[in-house]
Amino acid sequence: MKRAETSGRADDNEETIKKRIQQFVDQSMAVVDYYSRFGKVRRIDATGSISEVYAQSKDAVLPQTELILGIKGSGKTTVAKDLCERTNAAYLNFLDFAAREDMQDIDEEELVGKLIQALAEEPKPRVVMENFPQNLF
């Protein structure tokens, strides 16, 4: 309530603040609860130091994508699919993704942009991907 003394806002009072908190609980928490079911909500304890809160925030937004790399016939697909089954991760074969989306002939920047969009829309909290990145060797 100390802020109300200096803010100059007429609505900075106890009654309005209680109303705002109740609106948040009534309207926003349903959305938070819904997305929590899909592993899309990260909780951050903001009572720590600035560096602790920053570290938690950074960890919360980093993608949880694992890349499986190896030569042909090394068991990448078997390992990736087994890992997905054990950890509730989504499996994504980049070559299949590009073919399914009919993106074999688009430039690399657009292709990666579409991949990022697909990863952002993935409902599972983790993705195991193979055949990405591609190279000439």
Secondary structure by P-SEA (a helix, b strand, c coil): cccccccccccccaaaaaaaaaaaaaccaaaaaaaaaaccbbbbcccccaaaaaaaaaaaacccbbbbbbccccaaaaaaaaaaaaccbbbbcaaaaaaaaccccccaaaaaaaaaaaaaaccccbbbbcccccccc
